[in-house]
Amino acid sequence: MDNIISFPSQNFANNLATLMDKNAETPVELSERIEEDYETVVAWLNGDVPTQEKLYKLKNYYHVSVAYLTDEHHASSRHDIAR
């Protein structure tokens, strides 16, 4: 059974979209790069919450913290990404 981390799904969806935009990635490109189904990436962008394993995969791929992926960011800090 996958471990579940609880956080507002819209925070994650917004943060993932910001990272994809910053990297000029489409859902297809991200899905290929992290070896996940396209439908999974689209579901995340629509508010589905990833499992802990997939969250850590994204954290490692984008070189950000889990908190960056899951916490709410104000407009002025949306692009303050720890690299």
CYANA upper distance limits for C-alpha pairs under 8 A (distance plus 0.5 A):
  2 ASP  CA     51 THR  CA      6.67
  2 ASP  CA     52 GLN  CA      7.41
  2 ASP  CA     53 GLU  CA      7.86
  3 ASN  CA     51 THR  CA      6.82
  3 ASN  CA     52 GLN  CA      6.03
  3 ASN  CA     53 GLU  CA      8.10
  4 ILE  CA     51 THR  CA      6.11
  4 ILE  CA     52 GLN  CA      6.24
  5 ILE  CA     51 THR  CA      7.66
  5 ILE  CA     52 GLN  CA      6.67
  7 PHE  CA     11 ASN  CA      8.31
  7 PHE  CA     70 THR  CA      6.81
  7 PHE  CA     71 ASP  CA      8.19
  8 PRO  CA     12 PHE  CA      7.51
  8 PRO  CA     70 THR  CA      7.76
  8 PRO  CA     71 ASP  CA      8.48
  9 SER  CA     13 ALA  CA      6.74
  9 SER  CA     47 GLY  CA      5.65
  9 SER  CA     48 ASP  CA      6.81
  9 SER  CA     49 VAL  CA      6.11
  9 SER  CA     70 THR  CA      8.20
 10 GLN  CA     14 ASN  CA      6.51
 10 GLN  CA     47 GLY  CA      5.99
 11 ASN  CA     15 ASN  CA      6.60
 11 ASN  CA     69 LEU  CA      8.02
 11 ASN  CA     70 THR  CA      6.19
 11 ASN  CA     71 ASP  CA      6.45
 11 ASN  CA     72 GLU  CA      5.78
 11 ASN  CA     73 HIS  CA      8.38
 12 PHE  CA     16 LEU  CA      6.47
 12 PHE  CA     44 TRP  CA      8.27
 12 PHE  CA     47 GLY  CA      8.01
 12 PHE  CA     49 VAL  CA      8.05
 12 PHE  CA     69 LEU  CA      5.93
 12 PHE  CA     70 THR  CA      5.27
 12 PHE  CA     71 ASP  CA      7.69
 13 ALA  CA     17 ALA  CA      6.63
 13 ALA  CA     44 TRP  CA      6.40
 13 ALA  CA     45 LEU  CA      5.16
 13 ALA  CA     46 ASN  CA      7.07
 13 ALA  CA     47 GLY  CA      6.08
 13 ALA  CA     48 ASP  CA      8.36
 14 ASN  CA     18 THR  CA      6.68
 14 ASN  CA     45 LEU  CA      7.85
 15 ASN  CA     19 LEU  CA      6.74
 15 ASN  CA     68 TYR  CA      7.90
 15 ASN  CA     69 LEU  CA      6.13
 15 ASN  CA     70 THR  CA      7.84
 15 ASN  CA     73 HIS  CA      8.48
 15 ASN  CA     78 ARG  CA      8.18
 16 LEU  CA     20 MET  CA      6.62
 16 LEU  CA     45 LEU  CA      7.53
 16 LEU  CA     69 LEU  CA      7.22
 17 ALA  CA     21 ASP  CA      6.52
 17 ALA  CA     45 LEU  CA      7.18
 18 THR  CA     22 LYS  CA      6.56
 18 THR  CA     78 ARG  CA      7.86
 18 THR  CA     79 HIS  CA      8.09
 19 LEU  CA     23 ASN  CA      6.70
 19 LEU  CA     62 TYR  CA      8.09
 20 MET  CA     24 ALA  CA      6.34
 20 MET  CA     25 GLU  CA      5.39
 20 MET  CA     26 THR  CA      7.35
 20 MET  CA     30 LEU  CA      8.22
 21 ASP  CA     25 GLU  CA      6.64
 25 GLU  CA     29 GLU  CA      6.32
 25 GLU  CA     30 LEU  CA      6.74
 26 THR  CA     30 LEU  CA      6.76
 27 PRO  CA     31 SER  CA      6.48
 27 PRO  CA     38 TYR  CA      6.85
 27 PRO  CA     41 VAL  CA      6.53
 27 PRO  CA     42 VAL  CA      6.98
 28 VAL  CA     32 GLU  CA      6.77
 28 VAL  CA     38 TYR  CA      6.18
 29 GLU  CA     33 ARG  CA      6.66
 30 LEU  CA     34 ILE  CA      6.63
 30 LEU  CA     41 VAL  CA      8.07
 31 SER  CA     35 GLU  CA      6.08
 31 SER  CA     36 GLU  CA      5.32
 31 SER  CA     37 ASP  CA      6.23
 31 SER  CA     38 TYR  CA      5.68
 31 SER  CA     40 THR  CA      8.45
 31 SER  CA     41 VAL  CA      6.79
 32 GLU  CA     36 GLU  CA      7.04
 32 GLU  CA     37 ASP  CA      8.25
 32 GLU  CA     38 TYR  CA      8.29
 34 ILE  CA     57 LYS  CA      7.85
 34 ILE  CA     58 LEU  CA      8.07
 34 ILE  CA     61 TYR  CA      7.81
 36 GLU  CA     40 THR  CA      7.21
 36 GLU  CA     41 VAL  CA      7.81
 37 ASP  CA     41 VAL  CA      7.24
 38 TYR  CA     42 VAL  CA      6.83
 39 GLU  CA     43 ALA  CA      6.54
 40 THR  CA     44 TRP  CA      6.78
 41 VAL  CA     45 LEU  CA      6.85
 42 VAL  CA     46 ASN  CA      6.74
 43 ALA  CA     47 GLY  CA      6.88
 43 ALA  CA     48 ASP  CA      5.86
 44 TRP  CA     48 ASP  CA      5.05
 44 TRP  CA     49 VAL  CA      6.65
 44 TRP  CA     50 PRO  CA      7.32
 50 PRO  CA     54 LYS  CA      6.28
 50 PRO  CA     55 LEU  CA      6.35
 51 THR  CA     55 LEU  CA      6.58
 52 GLN  CA     56 TYR  CA      6.66
 53 GLU  CA     57 LYS  CA      6.79
 54 LYS  CA     58 LEU  CA      6.78
 55 LEU  CA     59 LYS  CA      6.66
 55 LEU  CA     66 VAL  CA      7.69
 56 TYR  CA     60 ASN  CA      6.59
 56 TYR  CA     66 VAL  CA      7.61
 57 LYS  CA     61 TYR  CA      6.61
 58 LEU  CA     62 TYR  CA      6.54
 59 LYS  CA     63 HIS  CA      6.13
 59 LYS  CA     64 VAL  CA      5.69
 59 LYS  CA     65 SER  CA      6.37
 59 LYS  CA     66 VAL  CA      6.47
 59 LYS  CA     69 LEU  CA      7.84
 60 ASN  CA     64 VAL  CA      7.36
 62 TYR  CA     83 ARG  CA      8.46
 63 HIS  CA     82 ALA  CA      7.65
 63 HIS  CA     83 ARG  CA      6.02
 64 VAL  CA     68 TYR  CA      6.77
 64 VAL  CA     69 LEU  CA      7.92
 64 VAL  CA     81 ILE  CA      7.08
 64 VAL  CA     82 ALA  CA      6.03
 64 VAL  CA     83 ARG  CA      6.71
 65 SER  CA     69 LEU  CA      7.20
 65 SER  CA     82 ALA  CA      7.92
 66 VAL  CA     70 THR  CA      6.74
 67 ALA  CA     71 ASP  CA      5.90
 68 TYR  CA     81 ILE  CA      7.97
 73 HIS  CA     77 SER  CA      6.61
 73 HIS  CA     78 ARG  CA      6.01
 74 HIS  CA     78 ARG  CA      6.62
